[in-house]
Amino acid sequence: MHRSIVCLVTCLLITGALTGCSSTRDEPAANAETADESTAAHSTDAIQSADDREKALQTMKSMRIIAMACLEYEIDFSNYPTASSVAELEELIVGIYVKFFDRNDAWGNEFEIHSTSEGFEIRSYGRDGERDDHPPAGLTDDLDADIVISDTDGYDMEFTQAPFEG
């Protein structure tokens, strides 16, 4: 019951139905303007956050497709494809192990590829488009952080840094 009331009040605030309510009778217009601005700011932040989370998920999906193609290549040749760019990797795996793959993350930045015969690392620079200057650090709630998937031990690919479980 309590959760339903909270949800109803939240919905009313978001739609603006409660913006005319004020805590004092002396300044209803000022409170309404403040509530409108606050509600609009929170709504915009929530939409942008949801959009960026969706972009992170799409980026991780694209990276997983590239990584799976590298793993299939490794099964056939007993080593990973050697490539230091998206273009080099495309030449080795597209048409055989994957029909195509996204060259860019969901924010429009080209993936960084480092693949040797022993392993690979595929990196997205995240929402901010800037490369992190530290090694991958596991799960993070920072959407500006790089998203990294790798298989450097020759046994299993994993997201070594990501905003969600991979």
DSSP file (Angstrom, degrees, kcal/mol; ACC not computed):
  #  RESIDUE AA STRUCTURE BP1 BP2  ACC     N-H-->O    O-->H-N    N-H-->O    O-->H-N    TCO  KAPPA ALPHA  PHI   PSI    X-CA   Y-CA   Z-CA
    1    1 A M     >        0   0    0      0, 0.0     4,-1.8     0, 0.0     5,-0.2   0.000 360.0 360.0 360.0 -48.0    0.0    0.0    0.0
    2    2 A H  H  >  +     0   0    0      1,-0.2     4,-2.3     2,-0.2     5,-0.2   0.902 360.0  52.6 -61.0 -42.5    2.8    2.5    1.0
    3    3 A R  H  > S+     0   0    0      1,-0.2     4,-2.3     2,-0.2    -1,-0.2   0.872 106.9  53.4 -61.9 -38.1    4.7    1.7   -2.2
    4    4 A S  H  > S+     0   0    0      2,-0.2     4,-2.4     1,-0.2    -1,-0.2   0.894 108.7  48.8 -64.0 -40.8    1.6    2.4   -4.3
    5    5 A I  H  X S+     0   0    0     -4,-1.8     4,-2.7     2,-0.2     5,-0.2   0.922 110.8  50.0 -65.6 -44.0    1.2    5.8   -2.7
    6    6 A V  H  X S+     0   0    0     -4,-2.3     4,-2.5     1,-0.2    -2,-0.2   0.919 111.9  48.4 -60.2 -43.7    4.8    6.7   -3.3
    7    7 A C  H  X S+     0   0    0     -4,-2.3     4,-2.6     2,-0.2    -1,-0.2   0.907 111.7  49.7 -63.2 -42.1    4.5    5.6   -6.9
    8    8 A L  H  X S+     0   0    0     -4,-2.4     4,-2.5     2,-0.2    -2,-0.2   0.929 112.3  46.6 -63.2 -46.2    1.3    7.7   -7.3
    9    9 A V  H  X S+     0   0    0     -4,-2.7     4,-2.5     2,-0.2    -2,-0.2   0.913 112.5  50.8 -62.8 -42.9    2.9   10.8   -5.8
   10   10 A T  H  X S+     0   0    0     -4,-2.5     4,-2.5    -5,-0.2    -2,-0.2   0.928 111.2  48.0 -60.1 -46.0    6.0   10.4   -7.9
   11   11 A C  H  X S+     0   0    0     -4,-2.6     4,-2.4     1,-0.2     6,-0.2   0.908 111.7  50.0 -62.1 -42.2    3.9   10.1  -11.1
   12   12 A L  H  X>S+     0   0    0     -4,-2.5     5,-1.7     1,-0.2     6,-1.0   0.893 111.3  49.0 -64.2 -39.2    1.9   13.1  -10.2
   13   13 A L  H  <5S+     0   0    0     -4,-2.5     3,-0.4     2,-0.2    -2,-0.2   0.916 111.7  48.8 -65.0 -42.8    5.1   15.1   -9.5
   14   14 A I  H  <5S+     0   0    0     -4,-2.5    -2,-0.2     1,-0.2    -1,-0.2   0.901 113.0  46.5 -65.4 -40.7    6.6   14.0  -12.9
   15   15 A T  H  <5S-     0   0    0     -4,-2.4    -1,-0.2    -5,-0.2    -2,-0.2   0.620 114.6-117.1 -79.0 -10.4    3.5   14.9  -14.8
   16   16 A G  T ><5S+     0   0    0     -4,-0.9     3,-1.0    -3,-0.4     4,-0.3   0.512  76.7 127.7  92.7   4.2    3.2   18.2  -13.0
   17   17 A A  T 3 <S+     0   0    0     -5,-1.7     3,-0.3     1,-0.2    -4,-0.2   0.782  79.7  38.8 -67.3 -26.0   -0.1   17.6  -11.3
   18   18 A L  T >  S+     0   0    0     -6,-1.0     3,-1.5     1,-0.2    -1,-0.2   0.346  84.5 100.1-104.5   6.7    1.3   18.5   -7.9
   19   19 A T  T <  S+     0   0    0     -3,-1.0    16,-0.2    -7,-0.3    17,-0.2   0.745  77.8  59.2 -68.0 -20.8    3.5   21.4   -8.9
   20   20 A G  T 3  S+     0   0    0     -4,-0.3    -1,-0.3    -3,-0.3    12,-0.2   0.616  84.4 100.5 -80.8 -11.5    0.9   23.9   -7.7
   21   21 A C    <   -     0   0    0     -3,-1.5     2,-0.3    10,-0.1    14,-0.1  -0.474  53.8-174.8 -73.1 142.7    1.0   22.6   -4.2
   22   22 A S        -     0   0    0     -2,-0.2    -2,-0.1     1,-0.1     3,-0.0  -0.958  34.9-132.3-138.6 159.1    3.0   24.5   -1.7
   23   23 A S  S    S+     0   0    0     -2,-0.3     2,-0.3     4,-0.1    -1,-0.1   0.746  95.6  35.5 -82.4 -23.3    4.1   24.2    1.9
   24   24 A T  S    S-     0   0    0      3,-0.1     3,-0.4     1,-0.1     7,-0.1  -0.950  70.4-138.6-128.7 152.5    3.1   27.8    2.8
   25   25 A R  S    S+     0   0    0     -2,-0.3    -1,-0.1     1,-0.2    -2,-0.0   0.647  95.7  68.8 -81.4 -14.9    0.2   29.9    1.5
   26   26 A D  S    S+     0   0    0      1,-0.2    -1,-0.2     2,-0.1     3,-0.1   0.770 109.0  28.1 -77.5 -26.3    2.3   33.0    1.3
   27   27 A E     >  +     0   0    0     -3,-0.4     4,-1.9     1,-0.1    -1,-0.2  -0.321  66.3 141.1-134.2  54.2    4.5   31.9   -1.7
   28   28 A P  H  > S+     0   0    0      0, 0.0     4,-2.3     0, 0.0     5,-0.2   0.879  75.2  52.3 -66.1 -37.3    2.7   29.5   -3.9
   29   29 A A  H  > S+     0   0    0      2,-0.2     4,-2.3     1,-0.2     5,-0.2   0.915 109.9  47.9 -66.6 -42.0    4.0   30.8   -7.2
   30   30 A A  H  > S+     0   0    0      1,-0.2     4,-2.3     2,-0.2    -1,-0.2   0.912 113.6  47.8 -64.8 -42.4    7.7   30.7   -6.1
   31   31 A N  H  X S+     0   0    0     -4,-1.9     4,-2.6     1,-0.2    -1,-0.2   0.887 110.4  52.2 -66.0 -37.8    7.2   27.1   -4.9
   32   32 A A  H  X S+     0   0    0     -4,-2.3     4,-2.6     2,-0.2    -2,-0.2   0.919 110.4  47.6 -64.7 -42.9    5.5   26.1   -8.0
   33   33 A E  H  X S+     0   0    0     -4,-2.3     4,-2.5     2,-0.2     5,-0.2   0.922 113.2  48.2 -63.6 -43.2    8.3   27.4  -10.2
   34   34 A T  H  X S+     0   0    0     -4,-2.3     4,-2.6     2,-0.2    -2,-0.2   0.915 112.7  48.4 -62.8 -43.3   10.9   25.7   -8.1
   35   35 A A  H  X S+     0   0    0     -4,-2.6     4,-2.9   -16,-0.2     5,-0.2   0.912 111.5  50.3 -63.9 -42.2    9.0   22.4   -8.2
   36   36 A D  H  X S+     0   0    0     -4,-2.6     4,-2.5   -17,-0.2    -2,-0.2   0.933 113.5  45.0 -60.9 -46.4    8.6   22.7  -12.0
   37   37 A E  H  X S+     0   0    0     -4,-2.5     4,-2.4     2,-0.2    -2,-0.2   0.911 115.5  47.2 -63.9 -43.5   12.3   23.4  -12.5
   38   38 A S  H  X S+     0   0    0     -4,-2.6     4,-2.5     2,-0.2     5,-0.2   0.921 113.3  47.6 -65.6 -45.0   13.3   20.6  -10.1
   39   39 A T  H  X S+     0   0    0     -4,-2.9     4,-2.6     1,-0.2    -2,-0.2   0.919 112.9  49.0 -62.9 -44.0   10.9   18.1  -11.6
   40   40 A A  H  X S+     0   0    0     -4,-2.5     4,-2.5    -5,-0.2    -2,-0.2   0.909 111.8  49.0 -63.0 -41.8   12.1   19.0  -15.2
   41   41 A A  H  X S+     0   0    0     -4,-2.4     4,-2.5     2,-0.2    -2,-0.2   0.922 113.4  45.9 -64.6 -43.9   15.7   18.6  -14.1
   42   42 A H  H  X S+     0   0    0     -4,-2.5     4,-2.5     2,-0.2    -2,-0.2   0.899 113.2  50.1 -66.3 -39.6   15.2   15.2  -12.5
   43   43 A S  H  X S+     0   0    0     -4,-2.6     4,-2.3    -5,-0.2    -2,-0.2   0.924 112.1  47.3 -63.8 -44.8   13.1   14.0  -15.5
   44   44 A T  H  X S+     0   0    0     -4,-2.5     4,-2.7     2,-0.2     5,-0.2   0.916 112.8  49.1 -63.1 -44.1   15.8   15.1  -17.9
   45   45 A D  H  X S+     0   0    0     -4,-2.5     4,-2.7     1,-0.2    -1,-0.2   0.913 111.5  49.6 -60.8 -42.8   18.6   13.5  -15.8
   46   46 A A  H  X S+     0   0    0     -4,-2.5     4,-2.4     2,-0.2    -2,-0.2   0.903 112.3  47.3 -64.6 -41.3   16.6   10.3  -15.6
   47   47 A I  H  X S+     0   0    0     -4,-2.3     4,-2.5     2,-0.2    -2,-0.2   0.932 114.1  46.6 -66.1 -45.5   16.0   10.2  -19.4
   48   48 A Q  H  X S+     0   0    0     -4,-2.7     4,-2.6     2,-0.2    -2,-0.2   0.905 113.1  50.0 -63.2 -40.7   19.7   10.9  -20.2
   49   49 A S  H  X S+     0   0    0     -4,-2.7     4,-2.4    -5,-0.2    -1,-0.2   0.917 111.8  47.4 -63.9 -43.6   20.8    8.3  -17.6
   50   50 A A  H  X S+     0   0    0     -4,-2.4     4,-2.2     2,-0.2    -2,-0.2   0.902 112.2  50.5 -64.2 -40.5   18.4    5.7  -19.1
   51   51 A D  H  X S+     0   0    0     -4,-2.5     4,-2.1     1,-0.2    -2,-0.2   0.915 111.8  47.0 -63.3 -43.8   19.6    6.6  -22.6
   52   52 A D  H  X S+     0   0    0     -4,-2.6     4,-2.3     2,-0.2    -2,-0.2   0.873 110.6  52.2 -67.7 -36.5   23.3    6.2  -21.6
   53   53 A R  H  X S+     0   0    0     -4,-2.4     4,-2.3     2,-0.2    -1,-0.2   0.907 109.6  49.7 -64.1 -40.8   22.6    2.9  -19.8
   54   54 A E  H  X S+     0   0    0     -4,-2.2     4,-2.5     1,-0.2    -2,-0.2   0.898 110.3  50.6 -64.0 -39.8   20.9    1.6  -23.0
   55   55 A K  H  X S+     0   0    0     -4,-2.1     4,-2.5     2,-0.2    51,-0.4   0.889 109.0  51.6 -64.8 -38.4   24.0    2.8  -25.0
   56   56 A A  H  X S+     0   0    0     -4,-2.3     4,-2.5     2,-0.2    -2,-0.2   0.921 110.9  47.7 -64.0 -43.1   26.3    0.9  -22.6
   57   57 A L  H  X S+     0   0    0     -4,-2.3     4,-2.2     2,-0.2    -2,-0.2   0.917 112.7  48.6 -63.4 -43.2   24.2   -2.3  -23.0
   58   58 A Q  H  X S+     0   0    0     -4,-2.5     4,-2.4     2,-0.2    -2,-0.2   0.902 111.2  50.9 -63.1 -41.2   24.3   -1.9  -26.8
   59   59 A T  H  X S+     0   0    0     -4,-2.5     4,-2.5     1,-0.2    -2,-0.2   0.924 109.7  49.4 -61.5 -45.4   28.1   -1.3  -26.7
   60   60 A M  H  X S+     0   0    0     -4,-2.5     4,-2.3     1,-0.2    -1,-0.2   0.882 110.0  51.9 -62.7 -38.1   28.6   -4.4  -24.6
   61   61 A K  H  X S+     0   0    0     -4,-2.2     4,-1.9     2,-0.2    -2,-0.2   0.935 110.9  47.3 -62.7 -46.2   26.5   -6.5  -27.0
   62   62 A S  H  X S+     0   0    0     -4,-2.4     4,-1.8     1,-0.2    -2,-0.2   0.902 112.4  49.7 -61.6 -41.7   28.6   -5.3  -30.0
   63   63 A M  H  X S+     0   0    0     -4,-2.5     4,-2.5     1,-0.2    -1,-0.2   0.881 107.9  53.6 -66.1 -38.0   31.8   -6.0  -28.1
   64   64 A R  H  X S+     0   0    0     -4,-2.3     4,-2.6     2,-0.2    -1,-0.2   0.880 106.2  53.4 -64.5 -37.6   30.6   -9.5  -27.2
   65   65 A I  H  X S+     0   0    0     -4,-1.9     4,-1.8     2,-0.2    -1,-0.2   0.926 111.1  45.6 -62.5 -45.3   29.8  -10.2  -30.9
   66   66 A I  H  X S+     0   0    0     -4,-1.8     4,-2.0     1,-0.2    -2,-0.2   0.922 113.2  50.3 -63.0 -44.2   33.4   -9.2  -31.9
   67   67 A A  H  X S+     0   0    0     -4,-2.5     4,-2.3     1,-0.2    -2,-0.2   0.896 108.1  52.2 -63.3 -41.1   34.8  -11.3  -29.0
   68   68 A M  H  X S+     0   0    0     -4,-2.6     4,-2.3     1,-0.2    -1,-0.2   0.896 108.1  51.6 -63.2 -39.2   32.8  -14.4  -30.0
   69   69 A A  H  X S+     0   0    0     -4,-1.8     4,-2.2     2,-0.2    -1,-0.2   0.894 109.1  50.9 -63.7 -38.9   34.2  -14.1  -33.6
   70   70 A C  H  X S+     0   0    0     -4,-2.0     4,-2.1     2,-0.2    -2,-0.2   0.895 109.7  50.4 -64.0 -39.6   37.7  -13.9  -32.2
   71   71 A L  H  X S+     0   0    0     -4,-2.3     4,-1.7     2,-0.2    -2,-0.2   0.896 109.7  49.8 -65.2 -40.2   37.1  -17.0  -30.1
   72   72 A E  H  X S+     0   0    0     -4,-2.3     4,-1.7     2,-0.2    -2,-0.2   0.894 109.4  52.0 -66.0 -38.7   35.7  -18.9  -33.2
   73   73 A Y  H  X S+     0   0    0     -4,-2.2     4,-2.3     1,-0.2     6,-0.3   0.918 107.6  52.9 -59.0 -44.2   38.9  -17.8  -35.1
   74   74 A E  H  X S+     0   0    0     -4,-2.1     4,-2.0     1,-0.2    -1,-0.2   0.850 104.7  55.2 -62.8 -35.5   41.0  -19.2  -32.2
   75   75 A I  H  < S+     0   0    0     -4,-1.7    -1,-0.2     1,-0.2    -2,-0.2   0.910 113.2  41.9 -63.3 -42.2   39.2  -22.6  -32.5
   76   76 A D  H  < S+     0   0    0     -4,-1.7    -2,-0.2     1,-0.2    -1,-0.2   0.860 129.5  25.4 -73.5 -36.5   40.0  -22.9  -36.2
   77   77 A F  H  < S-     0   0    0     -4,-2.3    -2,-0.2     2,-0.3    -3,-0.2   0.430  96.4-122.7-112.7  -1.1   43.7  -21.7  -36.0
   78   78 A S  S  < S+     0   0    0     -4,-2.0     2,-0.3    -5,-0.2    -4,-0.2   0.663  89.7  61.7  62.6  17.4   44.7  -22.4  -32.4
   79   79 A N  S    S-     0   0    0     -6,-0.3    -2,-0.3    -5,-0.2    39,-0.2  -0.966  89.4 -98.2-159.0 162.5   45.5  -18.8  -31.9
   80   80 A Y        -     0   0    0     37,-1.8     2,-0.1    -2,-0.3    -9,-0.1  -0.398  48.2 -89.8 -80.6 159.0   43.7  -15.5  -32.0
   81   81 A P        -     0   0    0      0, 0.0     2,-0.7     0, 0.0    -1,-0.1  -0.434  39.1-127.6 -65.6 142.3   43.7  -13.1  -34.9
   82   82 A T        +     0   0    0     -2,-0.1     2,-0.3     6,-0.1    34,-0.2  -0.839  50.0 140.5 -95.6 115.8   46.5  -10.6  -34.8
   83   83 A A  B     -A  115   0A   0     32,-2.0    32,-2.8    -2,-0.7     3,-0.1  -0.991  38.3-170.9-155.4 144.8   45.2   -7.1  -35.2
   84   84 A S  S    S+     0   0    0     -2,-0.3     2,-0.3    30,-0.2    29,-0.3   0.228  77.5  36.7-121.0  11.7   45.8   -3.7  -33.8
   85   85 A S  S  > S-     0   0    0     27,-0.1     4,-2.1     1,-0.1     5,-0.2  -0.977  82.8-108.7-154.1 164.4   42.8   -1.9  -35.3
   86   86 A V  H  > S+     0   0    0     25,-0.3     4,-2.7    -2,-0.3     5,-0.2   0.915 118.5  53.7 -60.7 -43.8   39.2   -2.4  -36.2
   87   87 A A  H  > S+     0   0    0      1,-0.2     4,-1.7     2,-0.2    -1,-0.2   0.907 108.7  48.1 -60.7 -43.9   40.0   -2.5  -39.9
   88   88 A E  H  > S+     0   0    0      1,-0.2     4,-0.9     2,-0.2    -1,-0.2   0.908 113.2  47.9 -63.3 -41.9   42.7   -5.2  -39.5
   89   89 A L  H >X S+     0   0    0     -4,-2.1     4,-1.8     1,-0.2     3,-0.6   0.896 106.9  57.1 -67.1 -39.5   40.3   -7.3  -37.4
   90   90 A E  H 3X S+     0   0    0     -4,-2.7     4,-2.1     1,-0.2    -1,-0.2   0.911 102.5  55.3 -55.7 -44.2   37.5   -6.9  -40.0
   91   91 A E  H 3< S+     0   0    0     -4,-1.7    -1,-0.2     1,-0.2    -2,-0.2   0.812 112.8  42.9 -60.0 -30.4   39.8   -8.3  -42.7
   92   92 A L  H << S+     0   0    0     -4,-0.9    -1,-0.2    -3,-0.6    -2,-0.2   0.766 127.9  20.0 -89.7 -27.2   40.4  -11.5  -40.6
   93   93 A I  H >X>S+     0   0    0     -4,-1.8     4,-2.7    -3,-0.2     3,-1.3   0.712  90.4  99.8-119.9 -24.8   36.9  -12.3  -39.3
   94   94 A V  B 3<5S+f   98   0B   0     -4,-2.1     5,-0.2    -5,-0.4     6,-0.1  -0.462  93.6  17.2 -71.6 135.1   34.1  -10.6  -41.3
   95   95 A G  T 345S+     0   0    0      3,-3.2    -1,-0.2    -2,-0.2     4,-0.1   0.101 130.6  48.8  93.7 -21.2   32.5  -12.9  -43.8
   96   96 A I  T <45S+     0   0    0     -3,-1.3    -2,-0.2     2,-0.3     3,-0.1   0.760 126.5  14.1-112.3 -51.5   33.8  -16.1  -42.1
   97   97 A Y  T  <5S+     0   0    0     -4,-2.7     2,-0.3     1,-0.3    -3,-0.2   0.602 136.2  13.6-105.5 -16.3   33.1  -15.7  -38.4
   98   98 A V  B   < -f   94   0B   0     -5,-1.2    -3,-3.2     1,-0.1    -2,-0.3  -0.962  63.4-134.1-157.3 142.3   30.6  -12.9  -38.4
   99   99 A K  S    S-     0   0    0     -2,-0.3     2,-0.3     1,-0.3    -1,-0.1   0.919  85.5 -33.9 -66.1 -42.1   28.6  -11.2  -41.2
  100  100 A F        -     0   0    0     -6,-0.1     2,-0.3    -3,-0.1    -1,-0.3  -0.957  58.6-152.5-163.9 167.1   29.5   -7.7  -39.9
  101  101 A F        -     0   0    0     -2,-0.3     2,-0.3    -3,-0.1   -38,-0.1  -0.989  32.7 -93.4-147.7 157.9   30.1   -6.0  -36.7
  102  102 A D        -     0   0    0     -2,-0.3     9,-0.1     1,-0.2   -36,-0.1  -0.524  24.6-161.8 -69.7 129.1   29.8   -2.4  -35.4
  103  103 A R  S    S+     0   0    0     -2,-0.3     8,-2.5     7,-0.1     2,-0.3   0.716  75.0  49.2 -79.0 -22.6   33.1   -0.6  -35.7
  104  104 A N  B    S-G  110   0C   0      6,-0.3     6,-0.3     1,-0.1    20,-0.1  -0.811  83.6-115.6-120.0 155.1   31.9    2.0  -33.1
  105  105 A D    >   -     0   0    0      4,-3.2     3,-2.1    -2,-0.3   -49,-0.1  -0.246  48.9 -89.8 -75.6 176.7   30.4    1.9  -29.7
  106  106 A A  T 3  S+     0   0    0    -51,-0.4   -50,-0.1     1,-0.3    -1,-0.1   0.615 127.9  59.3 -69.1 -11.3   26.9    3.3  -29.2
  107  107 A W  T 3  S-     0   0    0      2,-0.2    -1,-0.3   -52,-0.1   -51,-0.0   0.425 122.1-104.7 -93.5  -0.8   28.3    6.8  -28.5
  108  108 A G  S <  S+     0   0    0     -3,-2.1     2,-0.4     1,-0.3    -2,-0.1   0.517  77.4 131.6  94.5   6.4   30.0    6.8  -32.0
  109  109 A N        -     0   0    0     17,-0.1    -4,-3.2     1,-0.1    -1,-0.3  -0.770  60.9-112.6 -95.7 136.7   33.6    6.2  -30.9
  110  110 A E  B     -G  104   0C   0     -2,-0.4    -6,-0.3    -6,-0.3    15,-0.2  -0.383  36.0-109.6 -65.7 140.2   35.6    3.5  -32.7
  111  111 A F        -     0   0    0     -8,-2.5     2,-0.5    13,-0.1   -25,-0.3  -0.342  24.0-126.9 -64.8 149.2   36.5    0.5  -30.6
  112  112 A E  E     - B   0 123A   0     11,-2.8    11,-2.6   -27,-0.1     2,-0.4  -0.896  29.3-164.5 -96.9 128.1   40.1    0.1  -29.7
  113  113 A I  E     + B   0 122A   0     -2,-0.5     2,-0.4   -29,-0.3     9,-0.2  -0.956  20.0 170.6-120.0 129.8   41.4   -3.4  -30.6
  114  114 A H  E     + B   0 121A   0      7,-2.2     7,-2.3    -2,-0.4     2,-0.4  -0.924  15.7 164.6-133.4 110.7   44.5   -5.2  -29.4
  115  115 A S  E     +AB  83 120A   0    -32,-2.8   -32,-2.0    -2,-0.4     5,-0.2  -0.985   5.9 169.6-133.7 125.0   44.7   -8.8  -30.5
  116  116 A T        -     0   0    0      3,-3.1     3,-0.4    -2,-0.4   -36,-0.2  -0.669  53.9 -92.3-118.3 177.4   47.7  -11.1  -30.5
  117  117 A S  S    S+     0   0    0     -2,-0.2   -37,-1.8     1,-0.2     3,-0.1   0.761 125.7  47.8 -63.6 -22.9   48.0  -14.8  -31.0
  118  118 A E  S    S-     0   0    0      1,-0.2     2,-0.3   -39,-0.2    -1,-0.2   0.707 124.9 -32.7 -91.6 -22.1   47.7  -15.3  -27.2
  119  119 A G        -     0   0    0     -3,-0.4    -3,-3.1    34,-0.1     2,-0.3  -0.987  52.4-124.3-179.3 178.9   44.7  -13.1  -26.4
  120  120 A F  E     -BC 115 151A   0     31,-1.0    31,-2.0    -2,-0.3     2,-0.3  -0.955   4.0-159.6-143.1 160.4   42.7  -10.0  -27.2
  121  121 A E  E     -BC 114 150A   0     -7,-2.3    -7,-2.2    -2,-0.3     2,-0.5  -0.967   6.5-169.5-141.6 128.7   41.3   -6.8  -25.7
  122  122 A I  E     -BC 113 149A   0     27,-2.9    27,-2.3    -2,-0.3     2,-0.4  -0.976  14.7-170.2-117.8 129.7   38.4   -4.8  -27.1
  123  123 A R  E     -BC 112 148A   0    -11,-2.6   -11,-2.8    -2,-0.5     2,-0.4  -0.970  19.1-166.2-130.8 134.2   37.8   -1.4  -25.5
  124  124 A S  E     - C   0 147A   0     23,-2.7    23,-2.2    -2,-0.4   -13,-0.1  -0.932  23.9-138.1-106.5 140.1   35.1    1.3  -25.7
  125  125 A Y      > -     0   0    0     -2,-0.4     5,-0.7     1,-0.2     4,-0.4   0.391  43.5-133.8 -80.6   5.7   36.0    4.6  -24.2
  126  126 A G  T > 5 -     0   0    0      1,-0.2     3,-1.1     3,-0.2    -1,-0.2  -0.147  47.7 -35.6  75.0-170.4   32.6    4.9  -22.6
  127  127 A R  T 3 5S+     0   0    0     16,-2.9    17,-0.2    18,-0.3    -1,-0.2   0.846 136.6  50.7 -58.7 -39.3   30.2    7.9  -22.6
  128  128 A D  T 3 5S-     0   0    0     -3,-0.3    -1,-0.3    16,-0.2    -2,-0.2   0.626  99.0-133.9 -80.5 -11.2   33.0   10.5  -22.4
  129  129 A G  T < 5 +     0   0    0     -3,-1.1     2,-0.4    -4,-0.4    -3,-0.2   0.629  64.8 121.2  72.3  13.2   35.0    9.1  -25.3
  130  130 A E      < -     0   0    0     -5,-0.7    -1,-0.2    14,-0.3     2,-0.2  -0.917  66.4-115.4-114.9 136.8   38.3    9.4  -23.4
  131  131 A R        -     0   0    0     -2,-0.4     2,-0.1    -3,-0.1    -6,-0.1  -0.458  31.4-119.2 -69.5 133.0   40.6    6.5  -22.7
  132  132 A D        -     0   0    0     -2,-0.2    -1,-0.1     1,-0.1    13,-0.0  -0.421  11.2-145.0 -66.9 146.9   41.0    5.6  -19.0
  133  133 A D  S    S+     0   0    0     -2,-0.1    -1,-0.1     2,-0.1    -2,-0.0   0.083  76.2  69.8-101.9  23.0   44.6    5.9  -17.7
  134  134 A H  S    S-     0   0    0      1,-0.0     3,-0.1     0, 0.0    -2,-0.1  -0.924  91.6 -91.7-133.6 160.0   44.2    3.0  -15.3
  135  135 A P        -     0   0    0      0, 0.0    -2,-0.1     0, 0.0    -1,-0.0  -0.293  62.7 -74.3 -67.0 157.1   43.9   -0.7  -15.7
  136  136 A P        -     0   0    0      0, 0.0    25,-0.2     0, 0.0    11,-0.1  -0.217  45.1-164.8 -53.0 140.2   40.4   -2.3  -15.9
  137  137 A A        -     0   0    0      1,-0.4    24,-0.2    -3,-0.1     2,-0.1   0.023  30.2-115.3-124.0  27.2   38.8   -2.3  -12.5
  138  138 A G  E    S+d  161   0A   0     22,-2.8    24,-1.6     2,-0.0    -1,-0.4  -0.469  76.7   7.9  80.5-148.1   35.8   -4.6  -12.7
  139  139 A L  E     +d  162   0A   0     22,-0.2     2,-0.3    -2,-0.1    26,-0.1  -0.471  69.2 172.3 -73.3 140.5   32.2   -3.4  -12.3
  140  140 A T        -     0   0    0     22,-2.1    -2,-0.0    -2,-0.2    21,-0.0  -0.985  37.1-146.1-144.2 152.0   31.7    0.3  -12.1
  141  141 A D  S    S+     0   0    0     -2,-0.3     2,-0.8     2,-0.0    -2,-0.0   0.310  72.6 106.4 -98.3   8.6   28.7    2.6  -12.0
  142  142 A D    >   -     0   0    0      1,-0.1     3,-1.2    20,-0.1    -2,-0.1  -0.787  51.9-167.8 -91.4 108.6   30.6    5.3  -13.9
  143  143 A L  T 3  S+     0   0    0     -2,-0.8   -16,-2.9     1,-0.3   -15,-0.2   0.599  86.9  63.7 -73.5  -9.5   29.3    5.4  -17.5
  144  144 A D  T 3  S+     0   0    0    -18,-0.2   -14,-0.3   -17,-0.2    -1,-0.3   0.670  84.6  98.6 -81.5 -18.2   32.3    7.5  -18.5
  145  145 A A  S <  S-     0   0    0     -3,-1.2   -18,-0.3     1,-0.1   -16,-0.1  -0.325  87.2 -96.1 -68.5 151.0   34.6    4.7  -17.6
  146  146 A D        -     0   0    0    -20,-0.1     2,-0.5   -21,-0.1   -21,-0.2  -0.276  28.5-136.6 -61.5 151.5   36.0    2.4  -20.4
  147  147 A I  E     -C  124   0A   0    -23,-2.2   -23,-2.7    15,-0.1     2,-0.4  -0.974  28.5-174.7-110.2 126.0   34.2   -0.8  -21.1
  148  148 A V  E     -CE 123 161A   0     13,-2.7    12,-1.6    -2,-0.5    13,-1.5  -0.980  16.5-179.2-131.4 129.8   36.7   -3.6  -21.7
  149  149 A I  E     +CE 122 159A   0    -27,-2.3   -27,-2.9    -2,-0.4     2,-0.3  -0.987  21.5 159.8-122.4 138.5   36.3   -7.2  -22.7
  150  150 A S  E     -CE 121 158A   0      8,-2.6     8,-2.3    -2,-0.4   -29,-0.2  -0.974  38.7-158.2-152.2 164.2   39.3   -9.5  -23.0
  151  151 A D  E     +C  120   0A   0    -31,-2.0   -31,-1.0    -2,-0.3     6,-0.1  -0.713  33.8 148.6-142.3  87.6   40.6  -13.0  -23.2
  152  152 A T        +     0   0    0    -33,-0.2     5,-0.1     4,-0.2   -31,-0.1   0.517  68.6  56.5-101.6  -6.6   44.3  -12.7  -22.2
  153  153 A D  S    S-     0   0    0      3,-0.3    -1,-0.1    -3,-0.1   -34,-0.1   0.471 104.5-121.0-103.1  -1.9   44.6  -16.1  -20.5
  154  154 A G  S    S+     0   0    0      2,-0.1     3,-0.1   -36,-0.1   -35,-0.1   0.573  93.7  74.5  80.1   8.4   43.5  -18.1  -23.5
  155  155 A Y  S    S+     0   0    0      1,-0.3     2,-0.4     0, 0.0    -1,-0.1   0.719  95.3  12.5-122.1 -35.0   40.5  -19.8  -21.7
  156  156 A D        -     0   0    0      2,-0.0    -3,-0.3    -6,-0.0    -1,-0.3  -0.985  57.5-135.5-154.2 133.2   37.6  -17.4  -21.2
  157  157 A M        +     0   0    0     -2,-0.4     2,-0.3    -6,-0.1    -6,-0.2  -0.674  34.5 164.8 -87.5 147.3   36.5  -14.0  -22.4
  158  158 A E  E     - E   0 150A   0     -8,-2.3    -8,-2.6    -2,-0.3     2,-0.8  -0.993  45.6-103.8-156.3 154.3   35.2  -11.6  -19.8
  159  159 A F  E     - E   0 149A   0     -2,-0.3   -10,-0.3   -10,-0.2     3,-0.2  -0.742  31.2-174.7 -77.7 114.8   34.3   -8.0  -19.2
  160  160 A T  E    S+     0   0A   0    -12,-1.6   -22,-2.8    -2,-0.8     2,-0.3   0.595  77.7  18.4 -89.4 -12.1   37.2   -6.8  -17.1
  161  161 A Q  E    S+dE 138 148A   0    -13,-1.5   -13,-2.7   -24,-0.2    -1,-0.3  -0.877  81.3 134.8-155.0 127.9   35.6   -3.4  -16.7
  162  162 A A  E     -d  139   0A   0    -24,-1.6   -22,-2.1    -2,-0.3   -20,-0.1  -0.982  56.4-121.4-165.6 157.4   31.9   -2.6  -17.3
  163  163 A P  S    S+     0   0    0      0, 0.0     2,-0.3     0, 0.0   -24,-0.1   0.601  99.0  29.2 -81.5  -9.5   28.9   -0.8  -15.8
  164  164 A F  S    S-     0   0    0   -108,-0.1     2,-0.1  -107,-0.0    -3,-0.1  -0.917 100.8 -78.7-140.5 164.4   26.9   -4.1  -15.7
  165  165 A E              0   0    0     -2,-0.3     0, 0.0     1,-0.1     0, 0.0  -0.467 360.0 360.0 -61.7 136.6   27.5   -7.8  -15.3
  166  166 A G              0   0    0     -7,-0.2    -1,-0.1    -2,-0.1   -17,-0.0   0.420 360.0 360.0 -93.3 360.0   28.6   -9.1  -18.7
